Amino acid sequence: MTKLPISVCLISGAEAPRIGRALASVAGWVSEIVVVLNEEVNDGTAEIIARHGGIVHRHAWRGFREQKNLVQEHAAQPWILQIDADEEVSPELQREITAFFGGDHERCAGASFPRKVWFLGRWIKHGDWYPDRVLRLYRKDCGRWGGTAEHCAVVLNGAEKRLRSDLHHYSSPTIGDYLLKFPYYSELYLQRQLEEGARWSALPVIVRSAWRFVRAYVIRKGFLDGYPGFFIAASTAYATLFRHTRLYEHHRPSSPPCPPRNSR
């Protein structure tokens, strides 16, 4: 198979249990695999990357956006395909990317595709989680990661091709893994709100949280995904409430008031 002029780029922490699936989905048909690995990782992730022909660069953690731009700087090919350790290029997406390099790549600066999540034993095909279209394939000189610390994305300078096949996402093996992400992302959001001088107001938070459930479960037909669809809609609404309430908590006293002195 002729290898495409693509550098697959990943950032990774301790991902030995699952990074092999991501690497196997791209090995053999791309020209290069480059991984920026956190400095302290020693769980065998580096050895798994090497077995799949990947090149490892170790760097201290800088945040998602900065780390994704950093790994791109190590790439030698003119095209970048960024995936995460918990993702997998489906066979259908591989074929569509190969077809893209039959001529469309000369007219476009990048390509996006939907991302489909495996959660609670099934593929999620509705609601807020699908189609979660992401732009991950782009010319190195035309794309760079921007956005906020908690929601970064590629900023593309040029035309985008919209592919139809799915990138598979195995983000949360259990509900516990999913819920553990809430505090981390809420902290990033809180810091951004404080930097922007945001003010907390109850009514917008309540309305926004309720709207997230209605949008995910009813308007975007999350109910078609069965109980997992309901859980996703409800937990998304809760995540919104949780994230915004961090600002309320920040401005409250951290300790109870002192008890009044006994009168004599």
Secondary structure, 3 states (H helix, E strand, C coil): CCCEEEEEEEEECCCCCCHHHHHHCCCCCEEEEEEEEECCCCCCHHHHHHHCCCEEEEECCCCHHHHHHHHHHCCCCCEEEECCCCEEECHHHHHHHHHHCCCHHHCCCEEEECEEEEECCEEECCHHHCCCCEEEEEECCCEEEEECCCCEEEEECCCEEECCCCEEECCCCCHHHHHHHHHHHHHHHHHHHHHHCCCCCHHHHHHHHHHHHHHHHHHCCHHHHHHHHHHHHHHHHHHHHHHHHHHHHHCCCCCCCCCCCCCC
